[in-house]
Amino acid sequence: MEERHEKKCILCIDDEVHITTLMRTYLEKNNYEVFTANNGVEGLKLFRKKKPDLITLDVEMPQKGGLEFFSDISTERGRSRVPVLMVTARSNLQDIFRRIEIDGFISKPFELNEFLKEVERILSAPPRWHVFLFDLITSKKAVTIAGVLEAERYRATFVKDLEELKSNVLVCSPDYLVVAYERP
């Protein structure tokens, strides 16, 4: 059963215990609920149990590295199910992180204030991709489509007519528009 939490929940995964202890202490002082793991196997168990809002992740760890862990928590299309902040000394991997759409990156060693700012930036960011579902408000298929999109970390917005579409586009341009083929 999925646990519910009032505070934002962060899962910190790093094989260096002093790093996870430092992260936990600092994040808890800033009103976050924090769980730690020292490898990807432990992290995967906690991910499934705690349903975190954000994961901080090291690359090189025993048993299951960060990139393998990232693959395990990603959807069929390779998008992470929750935001991920890579915290690693391997700064030469930034191009890979961008390509697989990691939400953020901080190089070790890091300043705690810089770390907290990056955590807050990621947690406050809206979903990167926005989809308008046009003329589908009453469709059960549309609700299913919206659920699938939201599981892929898209923000789905229903629009019922052209006027609503026009006003929404002025506020926020969609990345995609899904239009029903069936019209009354």
C-alpha positions as CSV (number, residue, x, y, z in Angstrom):
1,M,0.0,0.0,0.0
2,E,1.3,3.5,-0.9
3,E,2.4,5.6,2.0
4,R,1.0,9.1,2.3
5,H,3.1,11.9,3.5
6,E,2.4,15.6,4.3
7,K,5.9,16.9,3.8
8,K,7.7,16.5,0.5
9,C,9.5,13.1,0.6
10,I,13.0,12.8,-0.7
11,L,14.9,9.6,-1.2
12,C,18.7,10.0,-1.1
13,I,20.7,7.2,-2.6
14,D,24.5,7.2,-2.2
15,D,27.1,4.6,-1.1
16,E,28.9,7.2,1.0
17,V,27.1,7.2,4.3
18,H,28.5,10.6,5.4
19,I,26.9,12.1,2.2
20,T,23.4,10.6,2.9
21,T,23.7,11.6,6.5
22,L,24.6,15.1,5.6
23,M,21.7,15.3,3.0
24,R,19.2,13.9,5.5
25,T,20.2,16.2,8.3
26,Y,20.1,19.3,6.1
27,L,16.9,18.4,4.3
28,E,15.1,17.5,7.5
29,K,16.1,20.9,8.9
30,N,14.4,22.4,5.9
31,N,11.1,20.5,6.5
32,Y,11.5,17.5,4.2
33,E,10.8,13.9,5.0
34,V,14.0,12.0,4.0
35,F,14.8,8.3,3.5
36,T,18.3,7.1,2.6
37,A,19.8,4.1,0.9
38,N,23.4,3.1,0.3
39,N,23.0,1.4,-3.0
40,G,20.5,1.0,-5.8
41,V,19.0,-2.2,-4.5
42,E,18.0,-0.7,-1.2
43,G,17.0,2.5,-3.0
44,L,14.6,0.5,-5.3
45,K,12.9,-1.1,-2.3
46,L,12.4,2.3,-0.6
47,F,11.3,3.9,-3.9
48,R,8.5,1.3,-4.2
49,K,7.5,1.6,-0.5
50,K,7.7,5.4,0.1
51,K,6.7,6.9,-3.3
52,P,9.1,9.8,-3.0
53,D,8.6,13.2,-4.6
54,L,12.3,13.5,-5.5
55,I,15.3,11.2,-5.6
56,T,18.9,12.3,-5.2
57,L,21.1,9.7,-6.8
58,D,24.8,8.9,-7.1
59,V,26.1,7.2,-10.2
60,E,28.7,4.7,-8.9
61,M,27.4,2.4,-6.2
62,P,27.8,-1.2,-5.3
63,Q,25.0,-3.8,-6.3
64,K,23.1,-1.4,-8.5
65,G,24.5,1.9,-9.9
66,G,22.6,5.1,-10.4
67,L,22.0,4.8,-14.1
68,E,20.8,1.2,-13.7
69,F,18.5,2.4,-10.9
70,F,17.3,5.3,-13.1
71,S,16.4,2.7,-15.8
72,D,14.5,0.6,-13.3
73,I,12.3,3.5,-12.2
74,S,11.7,4.8,-15.7
75,T,8.6,4.3,-17.8
76,E,8.6,2.3,-21.0
77,R,9.6,5.4,-22.8
78,G,12.6,6.0,-20.6
79,R,11.2,8.9,-18.5
80,S,11.8,8.7,-14.8
81,R,8.5,8.3,-12.8
82,V,9.7,10.9,-10.3
83,P,12.2,13.8,-10.6
84,V,15.8,12.8,-10.1
85,L,18.7,15.0,-9.0
86,M,22.1,13.4,-9.8
87,V,24.7,14.1,-7.1
88,T,28.0,12.7,-8.3
89,A,31.6,13.4,-8.8
90,R,31.3,12.2,-12.4
91,S,30.7,15.6,-14.0
92,N,31.8,14.2,-17.4
93,L,28.4,12.5,-17.6
94,Q,26.4,15.7,-17.9
95,D,25.6,15.1,-21.6
96,I,24.2,11.7,-20.8
97,F,22.2,13.2,-18.0
98,R,20.7,15.8,-20.4
99,R,20.0,13.1,-23.0
100,I,18.1,10.9,-20.6
101,E,16.3,14.0,-19.2
102,I,17.6,13.9,-15.6
103,D,15.9,16.8,-13.8
104,G,19.1,18.2,-12.2
105,F,22.7,17.7,-11.6
106,I,25.1,18.7,-8.8
107,S,28.8,17.8,-8.8
108,K,30.5,16.5,-5.6
109,P,31.7,18.2,-3.5
110,F,28.8,20.6,-3.2
111,E,27.7,23.5,-1.1
112,L,24.6,22.7,1.0
113,N,22.8,25.9,0.0
114,E,23.4,25.1,-3.7
115,F,22.1,21.5,-3.1
116,L,18.9,22.9,-1.3
117,K,18.3,25.4,-4.1
118,E,18.4,22.7,-6.7
119,V,16.1,20.4,-4.7
120,E,13.6,23.3,-4.3
121,R,13.9,24.2,-8.0
122,I,13.1,20.7,-9.1
123,L,10.2,20.2,-6.6
124,S,8.6,23.5,-7.6
125,A,9.0,23.0,-11.4
126,P,5.8,22.2,-13.3
127,P,5.8,19.1,-15.5
128,R,8.1,19.8,-18.5
129,W,5.6,18.7,-21.1
130,H,2.0,20.0,-21.4
131,V,-0.7,18.3,-23.4
132,F,-4.1,19.7,-24.2
133,L,-6.9,17.1,-24.7
134,F,-9.4,18.8,-27.0
135,D,-13.1,17.9,-27.1
136,L,-12.6,14.9,-24.9
137,I,-14.1,16.0,-21.6
138,T,-16.9,13.4,-21.5
139,S,-14.9,10.6,-22.9
140,K,-13.7,7.7,-20.6
141,K,-10.9,7.2,-23.1
142,A,-9.7,10.8,-22.5
143,V,-9.6,10.1,-18.8
144,T,-7.5,7.0,-19.5
145,I,-5.3,9.0,-21.8
146,A,-4.8,11.7,-19.2
147,G,-3.8,9.1,-16.6
148,V,-1.2,7.6,-18.9
149,L,0.2,11.0,-19.7
150,E,0.4,12.0,-16.1
151,A,2.2,8.7,-15.3
152,E,4.7,9.8,-17.9
153,R,5.0,13.2,-16.1
154,Y,3.0,15.2,-18.6
155,R,0.6,17.8,-17.5
156,A,-2.8,17.1,-19.2
157,T,-5.4,19.9,-19.5
158,F,-8.9,19.2,-20.9
159,V,-10.3,21.8,-23.2
160,K,-13.9,21.6,-24.4
161,D,-14.1,24.0,-27.3
162,L,-12.1,26.3,-29.6
163,E,-12.6,29.4,-27.4
164,E,-11.2,27.6,-24.3
165,L,-8.3,26.3,-26.4
166,K,-7.5,29.8,-27.6
167,S,-7.6,31.2,-24.1
168,N,-5.4,28.4,-22.7
169,V,-2.9,28.7,-25.5
170,L,-2.4,32.4,-24.6
171,V,-1.5,31.4,-21.1
172,C,0.6,28.3,-21.8
173,S,1.5,26.8,-25.2
174,P,1.1,23.0,-25.2
175,D,3.8,20.7,-26.3
176,Y,1.1,18.4,-27.8
177,L,-2.5,18.6,-28.7
178,V,-4.7,15.5,-28.7
179,V,-7.9,16.0,-30.7
180,A,-10.9,13.6,-30.7
181,Y,-11.9,12.3,-34.1
182,E,-15.4,11.6,-33.0
183,R,-17.6,14.8,-32.8
184,P,-21.3,15.0,-31.9
